[in-house]
Amino acid sequence: MNKPIGIFDSGIGGLTVAKAIKSALPNEQIIYFGDTKHLPYGDKSKDTLVNYSLQIVDFLISKGVKAIVIACNSASAMAFEEVKEYSKIPVYNVIDPIVDYIELHKDISSNVGLIATKATVNSKVYSSKIENCCVGVKTSSLATPLLVPMIEEGFHDDKISSTIISNYLGDKTLRGIDTLILGCTHYPLIENEIDNYYEGKVNILNSANIVAWKIKTLLTKSELLNKEECVGEDHFYVSDYTPSFEKTANIIFSDKINLEKVIL
């Protein structure tokens, strides 16, 4: 089906998912919306996240998308069911693919750690889903609220990010883990720093790649894939223009992308 895939997040984090989807599905056109005016989503209430998400869904549907990916863990945790019920087209989240992955690899993931926003951690969606499908797998969750604004402001691979990351990962909550879920789509941007902290001894789950391949599988089953070469241009929208968003977006996509501001 030659229609675009809609993807949204609170800011630049979802771009990691968008990039992974483009790599896995090069024939697909994407329409991305970053709700930069309201970031971070991690400290917002459920009602607020549902409200923001439904407004964005309306916008993406108006652009003719065939499916929507909620490329935000906080919105996936707090608003997915409401969005799924509201939308007349398929909606996918970024949590279920990670849970499915752990279930398939539970032989090497017996002590799973999660770092995420307060909204995601407080929802307990990861721990409940993992413990329901993977008997004997222990989960430990830690809210890391400073990471999203740190990344949005462009602080990574420097002393500031190193200090913040070390303080979080050194928390006793994560002691003894063998697997770490990057429970926010912003976090793949600091994956190397996290891996360096653990000296490669912890299996780090980058949600972007896992989600992208799951989306490919689901779209294939639904016969929604574009079988011809992509001819449509990708579009990137934000609710508030920020130089850091444009800079990071260009780095992620290795190209100059055009941002358009849209007020919902």
Rosetta silent file (secondary structure, phi, psi, omega in degrees, C-alpha in Angstrom):
SEQUENCE: MNKPIGIFDSGIGGLTVAKAIKSALPNEQIIYFGDTKHLPYGDKSKDTLVNYSLQIVDFLISKGVKAIVIACNSASAMAFEEVKEYSKIPVYNVIDPIVDYIELHKDISSNVGLIATKATVNSKVYSSKIENCCVGVKTSSLATPLLVPMIEEGFHDDKISSTIISNYLGDKTLRGIDTLILGCTHYPLIENEIDNYYEGKVNILNSANIVAWKIKTLLTKSELLNKEECVGEDHFYVSDYTPSFEKTANIIFSDKINLEKVIL
SCORE:     score description
SCORE:     0.000 S_00000001
   1 L     0.000  119.307 -174.502    0.000    0.000    0.000 S_00000001
   2 L   -85.902   64.861  174.356    1.648    3.208   -1.164 S_00000001
   3 L  -129.575  154.590 -177.597    0.771    5.372    1.826 S_00000001
   4 L   -75.012  161.998  172.715    3.144    6.755    4.490 S_00000001
   5 E   -98.602  128.456  177.956    3.765    5.442    7.997 S_00000001
   6 E   -90.496  136.700 -178.833    3.041    7.966   10.743 S_00000001
   7 E  -136.041  134.950  176.444    5.457    8.150   13.672 S_00000001
   8 E  -141.138  154.572  179.596    5.327   10.419   16.703 S_00000001
   9 E  -154.544  174.223  177.914    7.257   11.185   19.874 S_00000001
  10 L   -73.775  -20.908 -177.474    7.700   14.036   22.321 S_00000001
  11 L  -165.924 -128.723 -173.662   10.889   15.136   20.579 S_00000001
  12 L   -82.506  -17.306 -175.093   14.002   13.757   18.921 S_00000001
  13 L   -56.965  -42.931 -178.413   13.934   10.313   20.542 S_00000001
  14 H   -64.780  -15.740  176.791   11.437    8.876   18.098 S_00000001
  15 H   -64.054  -27.816  177.077   13.787    9.775   15.260 S_00000001
  16 H   -66.170  -36.487  176.572   15.869    6.749   16.277 S_00000001
  17 H   -71.355  -43.069  179.620   12.822    4.576   15.595 S_00000001
  18 H   -59.694  -42.725  179.085   12.048    6.436   12.369 S_00000001
  19 H   -64.562  -42.924  179.986   15.613    5.902   11.148 S_00000001
  20 H   -64.885  -38.160  177.912   15.510    2.209   12.034 S_00000001
  21 H   -65.562  -40.235  177.799   12.187    1.810   10.220 S_00000001
  22 H   -64.368  -35.829  179.534   13.634    3.493    7.118 S_00000001
  23 H   -70.166  -40.495 -179.291   16.604    1.130    7.251 S_00000001
  24 H   -77.514  -29.128 -176.417   14.389   -1.942    7.635 S_00000001
  25 L  -130.946   71.862 -174.699   11.771   -0.690    5.164 S_00000001
  26 L   -63.511  -18.604  179.644   13.530    1.475    2.562 S_00000001
  27 L   -85.623   -2.293 -176.416   10.463    1.537    0.286 S_00000001
  28 L   -95.574  139.991  172.874    8.321    3.196    2.927 S_00000001
  29 L   -91.210  141.782  178.440    7.613    6.915    3.221 S_00000001
  30 E  -121.093  148.842  170.779    7.383    8.303    6.763 S_00000001
  31 E  -122.826  117.179 -173.265    5.655   11.295    8.298 S_00000001
  32 E  -109.931  138.912  174.751    7.168   12.200   11.651 S_00000001
  33 E  -127.697  121.354  176.309    5.754   14.463   14.353 S_00000001
  34 E  -107.924  115.704 -176.566    7.839   15.630   17.297 S_00000001
  35 L   -83.596   62.299 -174.579    5.782   17.300   20.026 S_00000001
  36 L   -64.177  -21.985  179.533    8.660   19.520   21.095 S_00000001
  37 L   -67.818  -29.437 -173.560    6.322   22.115   22.583 S_00000001
  38 L  -111.247    6.048 -179.216    5.209   19.698   25.281 S_00000001
  39 L   -72.081  154.782   -3.171    8.332   17.673   26.001 S_00000001
  40 L   -81.960  153.504  177.703    9.246   15.867   28.111 S_00000001
  41 L   -80.159  -19.771 -171.120    6.289   13.479   28.195 S_00000001
  42 L   -64.531  -17.568 -179.690    7.740   11.547   31.116 S_00000001
  43 L  -111.174   14.145 -178.959    6.404   13.871   33.807 S_00000001
  44 L   -93.854  156.271  178.753    2.912   14.330   32.349 S_00000001
  45 L   -75.941  164.814  178.499   -0.319   12.760   33.641 S_00000001
  46 H   -59.531  -47.179 -178.565   -2.151    9.983   31.810 S_00000001
  47 H   -59.443  -39.941 -179.963   -5.016   12.297   30.799 S_00000001
  48 H   -65.865  -44.447 -179.174   -2.567   14.822   29.390 S_00000001
  49 H   -66.235  -37.644  176.601   -0.653   12.202   27.398 S_00000001
  50 H   -63.389  -43.941  179.834   -3.870   10.751   26.006 S_00000001
  51 H   -61.032  -49.240  178.684   -4.994   14.234   24.966 S_00000001
  52 H   -59.829  -45.610 -175.645   -1.691   15.061   23.247 S_00000001
  53 H   -63.087  -42.517 -179.094   -1.570   11.669   21.545 S_00000001
  54 H   -67.079  -35.115  176.394   -5.086   11.872   20.118 S_00000001
  55 H   -64.348  -42.014 -179.888   -4.421   15.325   18.680 S_00000001
  56 H   -67.995  -39.509  177.810   -1.286   14.041   16.980 S_00000001
  57 H   -59.695  -43.751  177.321   -3.124   10.967   15.672 S_00000001
  58 H   -58.447  -42.469  179.982   -5.739   13.244   14.084 S_00000001
  59 H   -63.725  -46.633 -178.277   -2.960   15.219   12.405 S_00000001
  60 H   -65.041  -40.546  177.847   -1.202   12.118   11.078 S_00000001
  61 H   -63.258  -36.111  178.322   -4.438   10.616    9.793 S_00000001
  62 H   -64.675  -19.515  178.390   -5.149   13.898    7.989 S_00000001
  63 L   -90.878    3.648  174.352   -1.852   13.319    6.169 S_00000001
  64 L    80.559   26.907 -179.345   -3.106    9.998    4.853 S_00000001
  65 L   -71.633  153.573 -179.332   -0.943    7.596    6.854 S_00000001
  66 L   -97.262  -16.581  179.624   -1.746    3.866    6.719 S_00000001
  67 E  -160.305  157.943 -177.936   -0.449    3.034   10.202 S_00000001
  68 E  -127.604  133.952  175.532    0.854    4.858   13.258 S_00000001
  69 E  -110.612  118.877  174.624    3.858    4.059   15.448 S_00000001
  70 E   -81.861   94.683 -174.281    3.859    5.595   18.932 S_00000001
  71 L   -87.624   44.071 -178.145    7.634    6.046   19.116 S_00000001
  72 L  -145.348  125.024 -179.259    7.509    7.125   22.743 S_00000001
  73 H   -67.239  -38.847 -179.085    7.575    4.801   25.735 S_00000001
  74 H   -63.559  -46.809  178.449    5.654    7.209   27.971 S_00000001
  75 H   -68.548  -35.815  177.209    2.814    7.594   25.458 S_00000001
  76 H   -63.185  -39.789 -178.110    2.945    3.869   24.683 S_00000001
  77 H   -73.534  -37.143 -170.960    2.600    3.072   28.385 S_00000001
  78 H  -103.161  -21.006 -171.466   -0.085    5.608   29.209 S_00000001
  79 H  -129.052   -1.664 -173.579   -2.089    6.208   26.016 S_00000001
  80 H   -58.422  -48.201 -176.450   -1.740    3.190   23.695 S_00000001
  81 H   -62.155  -41.191  179.429   -5.088    1.543   24.499 S_00000001
  82 H   -66.710  -42.511  179.313   -6.964    4.825   24.077 S_00000001
  83 H   -65.779  -42.602 -179.599   -5.203    5.633   20.807 S_00000001
  84 H   -61.269  -41.957  179.718   -5.749    2.108   19.490 S_00000001
  85 H   -69.232  -34.481 -176.401   -9.470    2.298   20.256 S_00000001
  86 H   -76.373  -38.623 -173.491   -9.759    5.797   18.755 S_00000001
  87 L   -77.489  144.979  177.326   -7.836    5.182   15.555 S_00000001
  88 L   -96.411    1.776  177.215   -9.386    3.562   12.499 S_00000001
  89 L  -122.794  162.176 -178.718   -5.975    2.437   11.239 S_00000001
  90 L   -58.394  139.784  177.775   -3.400    0.111   12.868 S_00000001
  91 E  -127.188  133.149 -179.144   -1.460    1.559   15.803 S_00000001
  92 E  -122.479  147.364  177.350    1.763    0.061   17.176 S_00000001
  93 L  -111.321  177.572 -177.341    3.687    0.819   20.363 S_00000001
  94 L  -104.739    5.537 -178.040    7.361    0.447   21.284 S_00000001
  95 L   -94.711  -49.145 -177.377    6.884   -1.685   24.395 S_00000001
  96 H   -56.883  -39.710  177.786    5.378   -4.945   23.137 S_00000001
  97 H   -61.087  -34.364  178.626    8.226   -5.641   20.664 S_00000001
  98 H   -70.031  -42.470  178.153   10.748   -5.445   23.530 S_00000001
  99 H   -61.916  -43.098  178.426    8.675   -7.766   25.712 S_00000001
 100 H   -61.539  -39.388 -179.940    8.390  -10.231   22.808 S_00000001
 101 H   -63.743  -44.866  179.937   12.161  -10.068   22.309 S_00000001
 102 H   -64.220  -38.862  178.545   12.866  -10.836   25.959 S_00000001
 103 H   -61.186  -38.503  179.634   10.425  -13.752   25.869 S_00000001
 104 H   -73.297  -22.839 -176.193   12.343  -15.201   22.913 S_00000001
 105 L  -121.643   30.546 -175.984   15.688  -14.680   24.668 S_00000001
 106 L   -67.400  -13.279  177.613   14.767  -15.361   28.300 S_00000001
 107 L   -69.825  -21.526  179.403   17.566  -17.919   28.501 S_00000001
 108 L  -115.737    5.548 -178.801   20.074  -15.039   28.550 S_00000001
 109 L  -130.398   81.061 -178.837   17.905  -12.460   30.315 S_00000001
 110 L   -98.662  -18.996 -178.967   17.169  -13.588   33.857 S_00000001
 111 E  -135.278   91.885 -170.728   17.750  -10.231   35.603 S_00000001
 112 E   -98.822  126.719  175.524   16.372   -7.409   33.480 S_00000001
 113 E  -102.130  152.570  178.270   16.867   -3.753   34.292 S_00000001
 114 E  -133.465  128.865  168.382   14.856   -0.862   32.855 S_00000001
 115 E  -114.504  134.029 -173.677   15.733    2.801   32.661 S_00000001
 116 E  -164.267 -177.493  176.909   12.899    5.051   31.543 S_00000001
 117 L   -74.493  168.951  178.079   10.863    8.150   32.315 S_00000001
 118 H   -61.728  -40.245 -178.585    8.786    8.461   35.467 S_00000001
 119 H   -61.703  -43.509 -179.071    5.572    7.885   33.497 S_00000001
 120 H   -68.123  -45.577 -179.478    6.847    4.633   32.012 S_00000001
 121 H   -64.390  -45.288 -177.670    8.287    3.312   35.270 S_00000001
 122 H   -66.770  -24.977  178.481    5.222    4.262   37.319 S_00000001
 123 H   -70.240  -24.162 -178.633    2.922    2.540   34.829 S_00000001
 124 L    59.179   20.777 -176.395    4.716   -0.768   35.604 S_00000001
 125 H   -67.067  -39.734  178.951    3.791   -1.902   32.095 S_00000001
 126 H   -64.519  -51.453 -176.273    7.216   -3.386   31.354 S_00000001
 127 H   -61.992  -41.717 -178.338    7.523   -5.312   34.608 S_00000001
 128 H   -68.210  -41.371 -179.599    3.976   -6.677   34.486 S_00000001
 129 H   -68.185  -43.018 -178.466    4.219   -7.790   30.843 S_00000001
 130 H   -66.963  -45.950 -178.116    7.656   -9.366   31.254 S_00000001
 131 H   -69.183  -24.487  177.417    6.828  -11.172   34.475 S_00000001
 132 H   -74.741  -34.253 -176.551    3.561  -12.469   32.987 S_00000001
 133 H  -101.065  -14.694 -176.231    5.223  -14.052   29.960 S_00000001
 134 L  -127.659   83.650 -178.858    8.618  -14.924   31.399 S_00000001
 135 L   -61.579  130.128  178.352    8.317  -16.888   34.630 S_00000001
 136 L    94.737   -9.507  178.500   11.468  -16.562   36.727 S_00000001
 137 L   -86.631  124.573  179.631   12.731  -13.390   35.061 S_00000001
 138 E   -89.373  140.612  176.915   13.417  -10.640   37.576 S_00000001
 139 E  -123.906  142.753  176.873   12.827   -7.003   36.612 S_00000001
 140 E  -134.843  127.481 -174.745   14.176   -3.830   38.197 S_00000001
 141 E  -118.112  137.571  179.237   13.053   -0.375   37.063 S_00000001
 142 E  -132.281  123.593  175.067   14.701    3.000   37.590 S_00000001
 143 E   -73.743  132.351 -178.247   13.266    6.378   36.593 S_00000001
 144 L  -128.371   67.592 -170.073   15.926    8.515   34.897 S_00000001
 145 L   -65.209  -21.370 -177.978   14.164   11.863   34.326 S_00000001
 146 L   -79.514  -15.954 -173.116   17.266   13.934   33.553 S_00000001
 147 H   -68.239  -41.552 -178.538   18.256   11.909   30.501 S_00000001
 148 H   -64.095  -52.973  178.012   15.615   13.198   28.061 S_00000001
 149 H   -61.820  -33.151  177.195   16.215   16.938   28.645 S_00000001
 150 H   -60.849  -46.621 -179.106   19.962   16.230   28.637 S_00000001
 151 H   -69.651  -42.360  179.768   19.714   14.580   25.228 S_00000001
 152 H   -60.322  -31.366  179.616   17.282   17.156   23.849 S_00000001
 153 L   -86.482    1.134  175.290   19.780   19.877   24.768 S_00000001
 154 L    86.216   13.533  179.203   22.553   18.057   22.946 S_00000001
 155 L   -90.075   93.470  169.857   24.545   16.927   25.983 S_00000001
 156 L  -149.895  153.634 -174.143   25.972   13.510   25.124 S_00000001
 157 L    61.448   41.041  175.964   29.486   12.151   24.837 S_00000001
 158 L  -146.213 -177.784 -176.408   30.789   14.766   27.267 S_00000001
 159 H   -64.415  -36.804 -179.392   31.517   15.201   30.979 S_00000001
 160 H   -62.778  -51.076 -178.650   27.963   16.272   31.786 S_00000001
 161 H   -65.337  -38.932 -179.632   26.347   13.215   30.230 S_00000001
 162 H   -60.991  -42.449 -179.594   29.001   10.899   31.645 S_00000001
 163 H   -65.619  -46.196 -178.495   28.370   12.142   35.183 S_00000001
 164 H   -65.049  -45.700 -179.252   24.582   11.870   34.934 S_00000001
 165 H   -62.031  -44.819 -179.286   24.677    8.425   33.298 S_00000001
 166 H   -62.436  -39.505  179.358   27.160    7.069   35.854 S_00000001
 167 H   -65.229  -40.901  179.190   25.034    8.295   38.752 S_00000001
 168 H   -69.312  -51.191 -174.924   21.918    6.628   37.391 S_00000001
 169 H   -69.201  -20.614  177.498   23.486    3.329   36.361 S_00000001
 170 L   -82.017   -1.968  179.907   25.351    3.097   39.658 S_00000001
 171 L   -63.115  141.339 -177.092   22.054    3.044   41.561 S_00000001
 172 H   -61.960  -21.895  179.170   21.604   -0.085   43.684 S_00000001
 173 H   -58.272  -34.083 -175.780   18.289   -0.782   41.930 S_00000001
 174 H   -96.288    7.866 -176.474   20.199   -1.930   38.840 S_00000001
 175 L   -64.265  129.315  174.575   22.815   -3.963   40.699 S_00000001
 176 L    84.244    7.595 -178.710   23.440   -7.401   39.186 S_00000001
 177 L   -71.861  150.622  175.199   21.399   -7.003   35.995 S_00000001
 178 L  -109.315  -13.023  179.850   22.387   -8.966   32.885 S_00000001
 179 E  -139.420  139.770  178.171   20.121   -7.071   30.476 S_00000001
 180 E  -126.016  121.650  175.263   19.184   -3.381   30.314 S_00000001
 181 E   -86.733  124.813  172.070   16.153   -2.077   28.446 S_00000001
 182 E   -82.388   88.853 -170.360   16.587    1.432   27.094 S_00000001
 183 E   -82.306   32.725  175.107   12.967    2.271   27.912 S_00000001
 184 L  -153.797  135.317 -175.626   12.889    5.578   26.104 S_00000001
 185 L   -71.575   -7.125  171.343   13.465    6.153   22.402 S_00000001
 186 L   -74.042  -31.139 -167.320   15.837    9.001   23.255 S_00000001
 187 H   -66.583  -26.256  175.152   18.251    6.628   24.963 S_00000001
 188 H   -57.758  -20.883  178.482   19.757    4.932   21.873 S_00000001
 189 H   -70.353  -17.287  176.909   21.494    8.286   21.323 S_00000001
 190 H  -119.898   21.102 -177.799   23.571    7.570   24.446 S_00000001
 191 H   -59.303  -41.332 -179.267   23.799    3.792   23.978 S_00000001
 192 H   -62.574  -38.720  179.021   27.577    3.870   23.478 S_00000001
 193 H   -67.316  -38.581  178.155   28.065    5.752   26.739 S_00000001
 194 H   -66.861  -42.707  179.360   25.872    3.264   28.576 S_00000001
 195 H   -63.772  -38.684  178.267   27.731    0.338   27.012 S_00000001
 196 H   -64.055  -37.323  179.047   31.063    1.897   28.004 S_00000001
 197 H   -61.140  -42.296 -178.150   29.860    2.191   31.593 S_00000001
 198 H   -86.547   -2.006  179.375   29.103   -1.533   31.708 S_00000001
 199 L    54.376   35.995  176.644   32.261   -2.387   29.745 S_00000001
 200 L    72.811    9.846 -175.457   30.203   -4.562   27.424 S_00000001
 201 L   -92.561   -3.851  178.826   29.161   -6.921   30.250 S_00000001
 202 L  -121.543  134.711  178.424   25.438   -6.117   30.111 S_00000001
 203 E   -75.759  113.900 -177.029   23.164   -6.871   27.161 S_00000001
 204 E   -98.912  123.918 -178.849   21.689   -3.513   26.137 S_00000001
 205 E   -95.555  108.410  176.616   18.369   -3.597   24.304 S_00000001
 206 L   -84.313  108.263 -174.000   18.091   -0.780   21.777 S_00000001
 207 H   -62.612  -29.935 -174.468   14.366   -0.465   21.236 S_00000001
 208 H   -57.893  -52.009 -177.659   14.700    1.285   17.877 S_00000001
 209 H   -68.133  -41.463 -179.895   16.039   -1.700   15.932 S_00000001
 210 H   -63.935  -43.627  179.191   13.840   -4.259   17.685 S_00000001
 211 H   -63.636  -42.810 -177.302   10.726   -2.140   17.110 S_00000001
 212 H   -58.831  -45.638 -178.857   11.581   -1.557   13.439 S_00000001
 213 H   -70.776  -31.489  175.660   11.805   -5.266   12.633 S_00000001
 214 H   -67.939  -41.485  177.873    8.606   -5.973   14.568 S_00000001
 215 H   -61.791  -39.585  177.788    6.810   -3.249   12.607 S_00000001
 216 H   -60.485  -43.901  179.353    8.064   -4.828    9.391 S_00000001
 217 H   -63.548  -44.554 -177.399    6.624   -8.180   10.457 S_00000001
 218 H   -67.842  -41.334  178.987    3.273   -6.697   11.471 S_00000001
 219 H   -67.105  -34.844  177.558    2.896   -4.615    8.292 S_00000001
 220 H   -64.182  -46.143  179.958    3.770   -7.654    6.204 S_00000001
 221 H   -63.077  -33.848 -179.033    1.091   -9.749    7.915 S_00000001
 222 L   -86.573    1.499 -178.466   -1.448   -6.941    7.405 S_00000001
 223 L    55.062   44.003 -179.762   -0.424   -6.600    3.744 S_00000001
 224 L  -107.890   -0.810 -179.134    0.311   -2.911    4.267 S_00000001
 225 L   -69.979  145.665  172.812    3.845   -2.822    2.905 S_00000001
 226 L   -81.428  116.425 -175.117    4.618   -0.704   -0.131 S_00000001
 227 L   -86.462   -5.453  179.421    5.829   -3.217   -2.700 S_00000001
 228 L  -108.848  168.899  178.667    7.207   -0.599   -5.067 S_00000001
 229 L   -63.829  136.690 -178.094   10.148    1.760   -4.753 S_00000001
 230 L   -64.443  127.076  178.890    9.364    4.676   -2.471 S_00000001
 231 L  -115.780  -10.961 -179.317    8.585    7.829   -4.446 S_00000001
 232 L   -85.389  146.835  179.129    7.150    9.938   -1.640 S_00000001
 233 L   -84.651  138.391  175.641    9.259   12.405    0.311 S_00000001
 234 L   -69.633  144.584 -179.794    9.598   11.947    4.062 S_00000001
 235 E  -125.564  141.334 -178.320    8.128   14.802    6.106 S_00000001
 236 E  -125.932  121.547 -179.121    9.129   16.002    9.562 S_00000001
 237 E  -120.283  149.367  176.056    6.864   18.176   11.691 S_00000001
 238 E  -136.234  153.884  177.179    7.347   19.712   15.134 S_00000001
 239 L   -86.135  -12.673  175.847    5.028   21.611   17.457 S_00000001
 240 L  -156.922  126.503 -177.287    7.847   24.028   18.312 S_00000001
 241 L   -74.420  131.757  174.092   11.052   24.623   16.379 S_00000001
 242 L  -133.928  135.034  179.469   14.292   24.045   18.315 S_00000001
 243 H   -58.287  -35.943 -178.177   17.808   24.238   16.843 S_00000001
 244 H   -65.959  -34.166  178.173   18.877   21.148   18.813 S_00000001
 245 H   -64.649  -48.623 -178.471   16.093   19.101   17.211 S_00000001
 246 H   -62.240  -42.267 -179.134   17.141   20.082   13.697 S_00000001
 247 H   -61.987  -48.888 -178.494   20.819   19.466   14.458 S_00000001
 248 H   -66.995  -38.342  179.773   20.215   16.006   15.933 S_00000001
 249 H   -61.761  -42.171  179.412   17.746   15.077   13.194 S_00000001
 250 H   -66.453  -33.769  177.911   20.290   15.880   10.510 S_00000001
 251 H   -69.218  -45.709 -178.212   22.911   13.780   12.333 S_00000001
 252 H   -62.306  -42.766 -176.749   20.575   10.795   12.716 S_00000001
 253 H   -93.791    0.635  177.408   19.483   10.843    9.087 S_00000001
 254 L    51.601   36.086 -177.486   22.906   11.895    7.745 S_00000001
 255 L  -161.896  164.574  176.797   21.166   14.402    5.533 S_00000001
 256 L   -83.097  116.848  178.132   19.558   17.818    5.553 S_00000001
 257 L  -110.611  153.053 -179.145   15.911   17.443    6.479 S_00000001
 258 L   -99.988  125.876  178.517   13.249   20.113    6.360 S_00000001
 259 E  -100.336  139.849  176.679   11.259   20.790    9.507 S_00000001
 260 E  -124.613  128.988  179.586    7.790   22.296    9.429 S_00000001
 261 E   -84.604  132.152  179.440    6.185   23.775   12.523 S_00000001
 262 L  -132.295  129.251  176.523    2.556   22.804   13.092 S_00000001
 263 L   -99.810  117.365 -177.740    0.312   24.047   15.890 S_00000001
 264 L   -86.350    0.000    0.000   -2.312   21.465   16.782 S_00000001
